[in-house]
Amino acid sequence: MSFAGKKSSLESPDSDWSAEKQLAFYFHRNGYVRVPDKQRKKKESGSYKMGYETRFVAMSKIEVTTLIRLLKQLDFTPGKTYAKAARWCIPLYGQTALVAIQNLALKHRFPTLERARGQRNRNKAEK
């Protein structure tokens, strides 16, 4: 299932929504988290530096601006935006931010979006 070139309710949130709901939408659409590997951290002690990270993926420069505005509006401190595979990642660092975003995502659910994302993941697994 490809969303390229289509304008649908799965691409962008409604601007009438609260900042929380818009941010939850972007997270559900294609955000993800990274957590430290406890066993590796124990084994490599001082050399393993990975911490908790939440990443929002923006499809355009306009979305980058929107995501940064929403994050700041909700008192998050976004990290430095970087390009990744023709998209942009906006990181949030720390376990507190990760838990807050997960709670926000649980509060605002998007079943249609979750089904579409699940289908994309299944298609990748089949390849």
Chimera marker file (.cmm) of the C-alpha trace (Angstrom):
<marker_set name="trace">
<marker id="1" x="0.000" y="0.000" z="0.000" r="1" g="1" b="0" radius="0.5"/>
<marker id="2" x="1.578" y="3.258" z="-1.120" r="1" g="1" b="0" radius="0.5"/>
<marker id="3" x="0.582" y="6.715" z="0.032" r="1" g="1" b="0" radius="0.5"/>
<marker id="4" x="2.812" y="8.602" z="-2.421" r="1" g="1" b="0" radius="0.5"/>
<marker id="5" x="0.913" y="11.177" z="-4.430" r="1" g="1" b="0" radius="0.5"/>
<marker id="6" x="-2.378" y="10.605" z="-2.615" r="1" g="1" b="0" radius="0.5"/>
<marker id="7" x="-3.992" y="13.179" z="-0.387" r="1" g="1" b="0" radius="0.5"/>
<marker id="8" x="-5.840" y="11.220" z="2.257" r="1" g="1" b="0" radius="0.5"/>
<marker id="9" x="-6.753" y="11.399" z="5.916" r="1" g="1" b="0" radius="0.5"/>
<marker id="10" x="-3.721" y="9.165" z="6.552" r="1" g="1" b="0" radius="0.5"/>
<marker id="11" x="-1.216" y="11.824" z="5.438" r="1" g="1" b="0" radius="0.5"/>
<marker id="12" x="-1.776" y="14.747" z="7.756" r="1" g="1" b="0" radius="0.5"/>
<marker id="13" x="-3.794" y="15.594" z="10.850" r="1" g="1" b="0" radius="0.5"/>
<marker id="14" x="-6.742" y="17.950" z="10.936" r="1" g="1" b="0" radius="0.5"/>
<marker id="15" x="-5.550" y="21.445" z="11.907" r="1" g="1" b="0" radius="0.5"/>
<marker id="16" x="-8.598" y="21.793" z="14.190" r="1" g="1" b="0" radius="0.5"/>
<marker id="17" x="-7.237" y="19.052" z="16.460" r="1" g="1" b="0" radius="0.5"/>
<marker id="18" x="-5.429" y="19.835" z="19.706" r="1" g="1" b="0" radius="0.5"/>
<marker id="19" x="-1.613" y="19.909" z="19.661" r="1" g="1" b="0" radius="0.5"/>
<marker id="20" x="-1.610" y="16.618" z="21.624" r="1" g="1" b="0" radius="0.5"/>
<marker id="21" x="-3.836" y="14.861" z="19.101" r="1" g="1" b="0" radius="0.5"/>
<marker id="22" x="-1.821" y="16.176" z="16.118" r="1" g="1" b="0" radius="0.5"/>
<marker id="23" x="1.442" y="14.981" z="17.670" r="1" g="1" b="0" radius="0.5"/>
<marker id="24" x="-0.116" y="11.590" z="18.437" r="1" g="1" b="0" radius="0.5"/>
<marker id="25" x="-1.194" y="11.363" z="14.794" r="1" g="1" b="0" radius="0.5"/>
<marker id="26" x="2.360" y="11.962" z="13.545" r="1" g="1" b="0" radius="0.5"/>
<marker id="27" x="3.711" y="9.407" z="16.018" r="1" g="1" b="0" radius="0.5"/>
<marker id="28" x="1.155" y="6.764" z="14.975" r="1" g="1" b="0" radius="0.5"/>
<marker id="29" x="1.764" y="7.469" z="11.294" r="1" g="1" b="0" radius="0.5"/>
<marker id="30" x="5.500" y="6.745" z="11.292" r="1" g="1" b="0" radius="0.5"/>
<marker id="31" x="7.154" y="7.630" z="14.558" r="1" g="1" b="0" radius="0.5"/>
<marker id="32" x="9.158" y="5.090" z="16.517" r="1" g="1" b="0" radius="0.5"/>
<marker id="33" x="11.219" y="4.621" z="19.674" r="1" g="1" b="0" radius="0.5"/>
<marker id="34" x="14.654" y="3.259" z="20.463" r="1" g="1" b="0" radius="0.5"/>
<marker id="35" x="15.501" y="1.882" z="23.871" r="1" g="1" b="0" radius="0.5"/>
<marker id="36" x="18.847" y="0.764" z="25.283" r="1" g="1" b="0" radius="0.5"/>
<marker id="37" x="19.765" y="-2.913" z="25.201" r="1" g="1" b="0" radius="0.5"/>
<marker id="38" x="20.280" y="-3.678" z="28.909" r="1" g="1" b="0" radius="0.5"/>
<marker id="39" x="22.397" y="-6.786" z="28.295" r="1" g="1" b="0" radius="0.5"/>
<marker id="40" x="24.675" y="-4.981" z="25.856" r="1" g="1" b="0" radius="0.5"/>
<marker id="41" x="24.960" y="-2.006" z="28.214" r="1" g="1" b="0" radius="0.5"/>
<marker id="42" x="25.962" y="-4.355" z="31.024" r="1" g="1" b="0" radius="0.5"/>
<marker id="43" x="28.464" y="-6.196" z="28.817" r="1" g="1" b="0" radius="0.5"/>
<marker id="44" x="30.042" y="-3.107" z="27.203" r="1" g="1" b="0" radius="0.5"/>
<marker id="45" x="29.624" y="-0.849" z="30.270" r="1" g="1" b="0" radius="0.5"/>
<marker id="46" x="31.389" y="2.451" z="29.420" r="1" g="1" b="0" radius="0.5"/>
<marker id="47" x="31.493" y="2.120" z="25.618" r="1" g="1" b="0" radius="0.5"/>
<marker id="48" x="27.752" y="1.586" z="25.056" r="1" g="1" b="0" radius="0.5"/>
<marker id="49" x="26.162" y="5.040" z="25.046" r="1" g="1" b="0" radius="0.5"/>
<marker id="50" x="22.701" y="4.518" z="23.573" r="1" g="1" b="0" radius="0.5"/>
<marker id="51" x="19.864" y="5.992" z="25.585" r="1" g="1" b="0" radius="0.5"/>
<marker id="52" x="16.116" y="6.405" z="25.156" r="1" g="1" b="0" radius="0.5"/>
<marker id="53" x="15.016" y="8.115" z="21.959" r="1" g="1" b="0" radius="0.5"/>
<marker id="54" x="11.668" y="8.894" z="20.322" r="1" g="1" b="0" radius="0.5"/>
<marker id="55" x="11.760" y="9.746" z="16.628" r="1" g="1" b="0" radius="0.5"/>
<marker id="56" x="9.177" y="11.600" z="14.586" r="1" g="1" b="0" radius="0.5"/>
<marker id="57" x="9.515" y="11.202" z="10.821" r="1" g="1" b="0" radius="0.5"/>
<marker id="58" x="8.511" y="14.171" z="8.665" r="1" g="1" b="0" radius="0.5"/>
<marker id="59" x="7.693" y="13.786" z="4.977" r="1" g="1" b="0" radius="0.5"/>
<marker id="60" x="8.409" y="17.439" z="4.093" r="1" g="1" b="0" radius="0.5"/>
<marker id="61" x="10.077" y="20.589" z="5.392" r="1" g="1" b="0" radius="0.5"/>
<marker id="62" x="6.616" y="21.927" z="6.270" r="1" g="1" b="0" radius="0.5"/>
<marker id="63" x="6.014" y="18.889" z="8.486" r="1" g="1" b="0" radius="0.5"/>
<marker id="64" x="9.406" y="19.435" z="10.146" r="1" g="1" b="0" radius="0.5"/>
<marker id="65" x="8.339" y="22.969" z="11.076" r="1" g="1" b="0" radius="0.5"/>
<marker id="66" x="4.920" y="21.763" z="12.237" r="1" g="1" b="0" radius="0.5"/>
<marker id="67" x="6.358" y="18.940" z="14.364" r="1" g="1" b="0" radius="0.5"/>
<marker id="68" x="8.932" y="21.202" z="16.019" r="1" g="1" b="0" radius="0.5"/>
<marker id="69" x="6.196" y="23.774" z="16.767" r="1" g="1" b="0" radius="0.5"/>
<marker id="70" x="3.924" y="21.087" z="18.273" r="1" g="1" b="0" radius="0.5"/>
<marker id="71" x="6.753" y="19.598" z="20.360" r="1" g="1" b="0" radius="0.5"/>
<marker id="72" x="7.740" y="22.990" z="21.763" r="1" g="1" b="0" radius="0.5"/>
<marker id="73" x="4.084" y="23.892" z="22.376" r="1" g="1" b="0" radius="0.5"/>
<marker id="74" x="3.828" y="20.764" z="24.551" r="1" g="1" b="0" radius="0.5"/>
<marker id="75" x="7.101" y="21.583" z="26.392" r="1" g="1" b="0" radius="0.5"/>
<marker id="76" x="9.298" y="18.976" z="24.691" r="1" g="1" b="0" radius="0.5"/>
<marker id="77" x="12.827" y="19.836" z="23.582" r="1" g="1" b="0" radius="0.5"/>
<marker id="78" x="13.458" y="18.352" z="20.141" r="1" g="1" b="0" radius="0.5"/>
<marker id="79" x="16.972" y="17.345" z="19.145" r="1" g="1" b="0" radius="0.5"/>
<marker id="80" x="18.693" y="18.353" z="15.933" r="1" g="1" b="0" radius="0.5"/>
<marker id="81" x="16.665" y="17.404" z="12.840" r="1" g="1" b="0" radius="0.5"/>
<marker id="82" x="18.512" y="15.190" z="10.358" r="1" g="1" b="0" radius="0.5"/>
<marker id="83" x="17.815" y="13.770" z="6.910" r="1" g="1" b="0" radius="0.5"/>
<marker id="84" x="17.176" y="10.046" z="6.542" r="1" g="1" b="0" radius="0.5"/>
<marker id="85" x="16.148" y="8.393" z="3.253" r="1" g="1" b="0" radius="0.5"/>
<marker id="86" x="14.422" y="11.425" z="1.652" r="1" g="1" b="0" radius="0.5"/>
<marker id="87" x="12.636" y="12.198" z="4.929" r="1" g="1" b="0" radius="0.5"/>
<marker id="88" x="13.555" y="14.058" z="8.093" r="1" g="1" b="0" radius="0.5"/>
<marker id="89" x="13.828" y="12.731" z="11.636" r="1" g="1" b="0" radius="0.5"/>
<marker id="90" x="13.133" y="14.885" z="14.666" r="1" g="1" b="0" radius="0.5"/>
<marker id="91" x="14.512" y="13.134" z="17.752" r="1" g="1" b="0" radius="0.5"/>
<marker id="92" x="13.422" y="13.514" z="21.364" r="1" g="1" b="0" radius="0.5"/>
<marker id="93" x="15.880" y="12.215" z="23.911" r="1" g="1" b="0" radius="0.5"/>
<marker id="94" x="15.257" y="10.724" z="27.328" r="1" g="1" b="0" radius="0.5"/>
<marker id="95" x="13.074" y="8.173" z="29.026" r="1" g="1" b="0" radius="0.5"/>
<marker id="96" x="10.689" y="10.820" z="30.379" r="1" g="1" b="0" radius="0.5"/>
<marker id="97" x="9.928" y="12.115" z="26.869" r="1" g="1" b="0" radius="0.5"/>
<marker id="98" x="9.523" y="8.561" z="25.558" r="1" g="1" b="0" radius="0.5"/>
<marker id="99" x="6.993" y="7.667" z="28.254" r="1" g="1" b="0" radius="0.5"/>
<marker id="100" x="5.096" y="10.952" z="27.772" r="1" g="1" b="0" radius="0.5"/>
<marker id="101" x="4.812" y="10.388" z="23.990" r="1" g="1" b="0" radius="0.5"/>
<marker id="102" x="3.711" y="6.780" z="24.495" r="1" g="1" b="0" radius="0.5"/>
<marker id="103" x="1.007" y="7.926" z="26.931" r="1" g="1" b="0" radius="0.5"/>
<marker id="104" x="-0.101" y="10.592" z="24.478" r="1" g="1" b="0" radius="0.5"/>
<marker id="105" x="-0.257" y="7.969" z="21.685" r="1" g="1" b="0" radius="0.5"/>
<marker id="106" x="-2.363" y="5.687" z="23.878" r="1" g="1" b="0" radius="0.5"/>
<marker id="107" x="-4.725" y="8.542" z="24.718" r="1" g="1" b="0" radius="0.5"/>
<marker id="108" x="-5.295" y="9.410" z="21.032" r="1" g="1" b="0" radius="0.5"/>
<marker id="109" x="-5.735" y="6.318" z="18.835" r="1" g="1" b="0" radius="0.5"/>
<marker id="110" x="-6.134" y="6.196" z="15.046" r="1" g="1" b="0" radius="0.5"/>
<marker id="111" x="-7.410" y="2.703" z="14.089" r="1" g="1" b="0" radius="0.5"/>
<marker id="112" x="-7.353" y="3.356" z="10.315" r="1" g="1" b="0" radius="0.5"/>
<marker id="113" x="-3.782" y="4.579" z="10.520" r="1" g="1" b="0" radius="0.5"/>
<marker id="114" x="-2.725" y="1.655" z="12.715" r="1" g="1" b="0" radius="0.5"/>
<marker id="115" x="-4.226" y="-0.840" z="10.232" r="1" g="1" b="0" radius="0.5"/>
<marker id="116" x="-2.429" y="0.841" z="7.308" r="1" g="1" b="0" radius="0.5"/>
<marker id="117" x="0.869" y="0.819" z="9.198" r="1" g="1" b="0" radius="0.5"/>
<marker id="118" x="0.382" y="-2.825" z="10.165" r="1" g="1" b="0" radius="0.5"/>
<marker id="119" x="-0.231" y="-3.717" z="6.512" r="1" g="1" b="0" radius="0.5"/>
<marker id="120" x="2.967" y="-1.916" z="5.428" r="1" g="1" b="0" radius="0.5"/>
<marker id="121" x="4.933" y="-3.840" z="8.069" r="1" g="1" b="0" radius="0.5"/>
<marker id="122" x="3.449" y="-7.154" z="6.905" r="1" g="1" b="0" radius="0.5"/>
<marker id="123" x="4.328" y="-6.326" z="3.286" r="1" g="1" b="0" radius="0.5"/>
<marker id="124" x="7.951" y="-5.640" z="4.297" r="1" g="1" b="0" radius="0.5"/>
<marker id="125" x="8.137" y="-8.952" z="6.172" r="1" g="1" b="0" radius="0.5"/>
<marker id="126" x="6.913" y="-10.859" z="3.091" r="1" g="1" b="0" radius="0.5"/>
<marker id="127" x="9.701" y="-9.494" z="0.865" r="1" g="1" b="0" radius="0.5"/>
<link id1="1" id2="2" r="1" g="1" b="0" radius="0.2"/>
<link id1="2" id2="3" r="1" g="1" b="0" radius="0.2"/>
<link id1="3" id2="4" r="1" g="1" b="0" radius="0.2"/>
<link id1="4" id2="5" r="1" g="1" b="0" radius="0.2"/>
<link id1="5" id2="6" r="1" g="1" b="0" radius="0.2"/>
<link id1="6" id2="7" r="1" g="1" b="0" radius="0.2"/>
<link id1="7" id2="8" r="1" g="1" b="0" radius="0.2"/>
<link id1="8" id2="9" r="1" g="1" b="0" radius="0.2"/>
<link id1="9" id2="10" r="1" g="1" b="0" radius="0.2"/>
<link id1="10" id2="11" r="1" g="1" b="0" radius="0.2"/>
<link id1="11" id2="12" r="1" g="1" b="0" radius="0.2"/>
<link id1="12" id2="13" r="1" g="1" b="0" radius="0.2"/>
<link id1="13" id2="14" r="1" g="1" b="0" radius="0.2"/>
<link id1="14" id2="15" r="1" g="1" b="0" radius="0.2"/>
<link id1="15" id2="16" r="1" g="1" b="0" radius="0.2"/>
<link id1="16" id2="17" r="1" g="1" b="0" radius="0.2"/>
<link id1="17" id2="18" r="1" g="1" b="0" radius="0.2"/>
<link id1="18" id2="19" r="1" g="1" b="0" radius="0.2"/>
<link id1="19" id2="20" r="1" g="1" b="0" radius="0.2"/>
<link id1="20" id2="21" r="1" g="1" b="0" radius="0.2"/>
<link id1="21" id2="22" r="1" g="1" b="0" radius="0.2"/>
<link id1="22" id2="23" r="1" g="1" b="0" radius="0.2"/>
<link id1="23" id2="24" r="1" g="1" b="0" radius="0.2"/>
<link id1="24" id2="25" r="1" g="1" b="0" radius="0.2"/>
<link id1="25" id2="26" r="1" g="1" b="0" radius="0.2"/>
<link id1="26" id2="27" r="1" g="1" b="0" radius="0.2"/>
<link id1="27" id2="28" r="1" g="1" b="0" radius="0.2"/>
<link id1="28" id2="29" r="1" g="1" b="0" radius="0.2"/>
<link id1="29" id2="30" r="1" g="1" b="0" radius="0.2"/>
<link id1="30" id2="31" r="1" g="1" b="0" radius="0.2"/>
<link id1="31" id2="32" r="1" g="1" b="0" radius="0.2"/>
<link id1="32" id2="33" r="1" g="1" b="0" radius="0.2"/>
<link id1="33" id2="34" r="1" g="1" b="0" radius="0.2"/>
<link id1="34" id2="35" r="1" g="1" b="0" radius="0.2"/>
<link id1="35" id2="36" r="1" g="1" b="0" radius="0.2"/>
<link id1="36" id2="37" r="1" g="1" b="0" radius="0.2"/>
<link id1="37" id2="38" r="1" g="1" b="0" radius="0.2"/>
<link id1="38" id2="39" r="1" g="1" b="0" radius="0.2"/>
<link id1="39" id2="40" r="1" g="1" b="0" radius="0.2"/>
<link id1="40" id2="41" r="1" g="1" b="0" radius="0.2"/>
<link id1="41" id2="42" r="1" g="1" b="0" radius="0.2"/>
<link id1="42" id2="43" r="1" g="1" b="0" radius="0.2"/>
<link id1="43" id2="44" r="1" g="1" b="0" radius="0.2"/>
<link id1="44" id2="45" r="1" g="1" b="0" radius="0.2"/>
<link id1="45" id2="46" r="1" g="1" b="0" radius="0.2"/>
<link id1="46" id2="47" r="1" g="1" b="0" radius="0.2"/>
<link id1="47" id2="48" r="1" g="1" b="0" radius="0.2"/>
<link id1="48" id2="49" r="1" g="1" b="0" radius="0.2"/>
<link id1="49" id2="50" r="1" g="1" b="0" radius="0.2"/>
<link id1="50" id2="51" r="1" g="1" b="0" radius="0.2"/>
<link id1="51" id2="52" r="1" g="1" b="0" radius="0.2"/>
<link id1="52" id2="53" r="1" g="1" b="0" radius="0.2"/>
<link id1="53" id2="54" r="1" g="1" b="0" radius="0.2"/>
<link id1="54" id2="55" r="1" g="1" b="0" radius="0.2"/>
<link id1="55" id2="56" r="1" g="1" b="0" radius="0.2"/>
<link id1="56" id2="57" r="1" g="1" b="0" radius="0.2"/>
<link id1="57" id2="58" r="1" g="1" b="0" radius="0.2"/>
<link id1="58" id2="59" r="1" g="1" b="0" radius="0.2"/>
<link id1="59" id2="60" r="1" g="1" b="0" radius="0.2"/>
<link id1="60" id2="61" r="1" g="1" b="0" radius="0.2"/>
<link id1="61" id2="62" r="1" g="1" b="0" radius="0.2"/>
<link id1="62" id2="63" r="1" g="1" b="0" radius="0.2"/>
<link id1="63" id2="64" r="1" g="1" b="0" radius="0.2"/>
<link id1="64" id2="65" r="1" g="1" b="0" radius="0.2"/>
<link id1="65" id2="66" r="1" g="1" b="0" radius="0.2"/>
<link id1="66" id2="67" r="1" g="1" b="0" radius="0.2"/>
<link id1="67" id2="68" r="1" g="1" b="0" radius="0.2"/>
<link id1="68" id2="69" r="1" g="1" b="0" radius="0.2"/>
<link id1="69" id2="70" r="1" g="1" b="0" radius="0.2"/>
<link id1="70" id2="71" r="1" g="1" b="0" radius="0.2"/>
<link id1="71" id2="72" r="1" g="1" b="0" radius="0.2"/>
<link id1="72" id2="73" r="1" g="1" b="0" radius="0.2"/>
<link id1="73" id2="74" r="1" g="1" b="0" radius="0.2"/>
<link id1="74" id2="75" r="1" g="1" b="0" radius="0.2"/>
<link id1="75" id2="76" r="1" g="1" b="0" radius="0.2"/>
<link id1="76" id2="77" r="1" g="1" b="0" radius="0.2"/>
<link id1="77" id2="78" r="1" g="1" b="0" radius="0.2"/>
<link id1="78" id2="79" r="1" g="1" b="0" radius="0.2"/>
<link id1="79" id2="80" r="1" g="1" b="0" radius="0.2"/>
<link id1="80" id2="81" r="1" g="1" b="0" radius="0.2"/>
<link id1="81" id2="82" r="1" g="1" b="0" radius="0.2"/>
<link id1="82" id2="83" r="1" g="1" b="0" radius="0.2"/>
<link id1="83" id2="84" r="1" g="1" b="0" radius="0.2"/>
<link id1="84" id2="85" r="1" g="1" b="0" radius="0.2"/>
<link id1="85" id2="86" r="1" g="1" b="0" radius="0.2"/>
<link id1="86" id2="87" r="1" g="1" b="0" radius="0.2"/>
<link id1="87" id2="88" r="1" g="1" b="0" radius="0.2"/>
<link id1="88" id2="89" r="1" g="1" b="0" radius="0.2"/>
<link id1="89" id2="90" r="1" g="1" b="0" radius="0.2"/>
<link id1="90" id2="91" r="1" g="1" b="0" radius="0.2"/>
<link id1="91" id2="92" r="1" g="1" b="0" radius="0.2"/>
<link id1="92" id2="93" r="1" g="1" b="0" radius="0.2"/>
<link id1="93" id2="94" r="1" g="1" b="0" radius="0.2"/>
<link id1="94" id2="95" r="1" g="1" b="0" radius="0.2"/>
<link id1="95" id2="96" r="1" g="1" b="0" radius="0.2"/>
<link id1="96" id2="97" r="1" g="1" b="0" radius="0.2"/>
<link id1="97" id2="98" r="1" g="1" b="0" radius="0.2"/>
<link id1="98" id2="99" r="1" g="1" b="0" radius="0.2"/>
<link id1="99" id2="100" r="1" g="1" b="0" radius="0.2"/>
<link id1="100" id2="101" r="1" g="1" b="0" radius="0.2"/>
<link id1="101" id2="102" r="1" g="1" b="0" radius="0.2"/>
<link id1="102" id2="103" r="1" g="1" b="0" radius="0.2"/>
<link id1="103" id2="104" r="1" g="1" b="0" radius="0.2"/>
<link id1="104" id2="105" r="1" g="1" b="0" radius="0.2"/>
<link id1="105" id2="106" r="1" g="1" b="0" radius="0.2"/>
<link id1="106" id2="107" r="1" g="1" b="0" radius="0.2"/>
<link id1="107" id2="108" r="1" g="1" b="0" radius="0.2"/>
<link id1="108" id2="109" r="1" g="1" b="0" radius="0.2"/>
<link id1="109" id2="110" r="1" g="1" b="0" radius="0.2"/>
<link id1="110" id2="111" r="1" g="1" b="0" radius="0.2"/>
<link id1="111" id2="112" r="1" g="1" b="0" radius="0.2"/>
<link id1="112" id2="113" r="1" g="1" b="0" radius="0.2"/>
<link id1="113" id2="114" r="1" g="1" b="0" radius="0.2"/>
<link id1="114" id2="115" r="1" g="1" b="0" radius="0.2"/>
<link id1="115" id2="116" r="1" g="1" b="0" radius="0.2"/>
<link id1="116" id2="117" r="1" g="1" b="0" radius="0.2"/>
<link id1="117" id2="118" r="1" g="1" b="0" radius="0.2"/>
<link id1="118" id2="119" r="1" g="1" b="0" radius="0.2"/>
<link id1="119" id2="120" r="1" g="1" b="0" radius="0.2"/>
<link id1="120" id2="121" r="1" g="1" b="0" radius="0.2"/>
<link id1="121" id2="122" r="1" g="1" b="0" radius="0.2"/>
<link id1="122" id2="123" r="1" g="1" b="0" radius="0.2"/>
<link id1="123" id2="124" r="1" g="1" b="0" radius="0.2"/>
<link id1="124" id2="125" r="1" g="1" b="0" radius="0.2"/>
<link id1="125" id2="126" r="1" g="1" b="0" radius="0.2"/>
<link id1="126" id2="127" r="1" g="1" b="0" radius="0.2"/>
</marker_set>
